[in-house]
Amino acid sequence: MPTITTGTFFVGRRGATAQSDPEHGFVLTLHVLDNQGKGRVEPYVVKWTGDAARTWWGAHGPLKAGDALRMELVNPRTFPGLRAPETHAQARACELLPARHNTAQPA
């Protein structure tokens, strides 16, 4: 049985790339961050393949840094990264969340 992770992730500076792969077809690679709180930001590299990814990318791409995504990830695994450990996973589902607006009223 696979490990499933569900949560809100934020698009990192490296953003997302889409390409075609002869073995997997359409491949969307998302560089996202799991913000665990002050000083605890964990980078993820998420791959999403197939027609669902292509359709989603056509409707929502390109993404910008800071965009919020609700994602369901399969088999996340952590590896050493350049500056910090980096988690790699496959996406099962992804939803672009509405942008947050500052609703604070001036005093």
C-alpha positions in Angstrom: 0.0 0.0 0.0 1.5 3.4 -1.0 2.1 6.3 1.4 -0.2 9.2 0.7 0.4 12.8 1.7 -2.2 15.5 1.4 -1.7 19.2 2.1 -1.2 22.8 1.0 2.1 23.5 -0.8 3.4 26.7 -2.3 5.1 27.1 -5.7 8.8 27.8 -5.2 11.1 30.1 -7.2 11.9 27.3 -9.6 8.2 27.0 -10.5 7.0 24.3 -12.8 8.1 22.8 -16.1 6.1 20.8 -18.6 7.6 18.4 -21.1 6.9 15.3 -23.2 8.7 12.1 -22.3 8.6 9.0 -24.7 8.1 6.6 -21.8 5.6 8.6 -19.6 3.9 11.0 -22.1 3.2 14.4 -20.6 5.3 15.2 -17.5 4.7 18.2 -15.2 7.4 18.9 -12.7 6.4 21.1 -9.8 9.0 22.7 -7.4 6.9 23.4 -4.3 7.5 24.2 -0.6 5.8 22.8 2.4 5.7 25.7 4.9 5.8 24.1 8.4 6.2 27.5 10.2 9.0 29.8 11.1 12.3 28.4 9.9 10.7 25.1 8.7 10.3 25.2 5.0 10.7 21.8 3.2 11.3 21.7 -0.6 9.5 19.1 -2.7 9.9 18.0 -6.3 6.6 16.6 -7.5 6.1 14.9 -10.9 2.6 14.5 -12.4 2.2 12.5 -15.6 -0.6 11.8 -18.0 -3.7 13.4 -19.5 -5.0 14.7 -16.2 -1.7 16.6 -15.7 -1.8 18.0 -19.3 -5.4 19.2 -18.9 -4.7 20.8 -15.5 -1.6 22.5 -16.9 -3.5 23.8 -19.9 -6.1 25.4 -17.5 -3.8 26.7 -14.8 -0.2 27.1 -16.2 2.1 28.8 -16.0 2.3 29.2 -12.2 4.1 31.9 -10.3 6.1 31.7 -7.1 3.8 31.7 -4.0 0.8 30.2 -5.7 -0.9 27.8 -3.3 -1.7 24.2 -4.4 -3.7 21.6 -2.5 -2.0 18.4 -3.5 -2.3 14.7 -3.0 1.1 13.0 -3.2 2.0 9.4 -3.5 5.1 7.8 -2.0 7.1 10.9 -0.9 10.7 10.0 -0.3 13.4 12.4 1.0 16.9 12.6 -0.5 19.9 14.8 0.2 19.6 18.1 -1.7 22.1 20.9 -2.5 21.3 23.0 0.6 18.7 20.9 2.5 17.0 17.6 2.1 14.5 17.5 -0.7 11.4 15.3 -0.9 10.4 13.7 -4.2 6.8 12.4 -4.9 4.3 11.7 -7.6 1.1 13.8 -7.7 -2.3 12.0 -7.7 -4.3 15.2 -7.7 -3.7 19.0 -7.6 -6.0 22.0 -7.1 -4.9 25.6 -7.5 -6.2 27.6 -4.5 -7.5 31.2 -4.8 -4.9 33.9 -4.2 -4.9 35.3 -0.7 -5.7 39.0 -0.4 -4.8 41.2 2.5 -8.2 42.1 3.9 -6.8 44.1 6.9 -8.6 47.5 7.2 -6.5 50.6 7.8 -6.7 52.0 11.4 
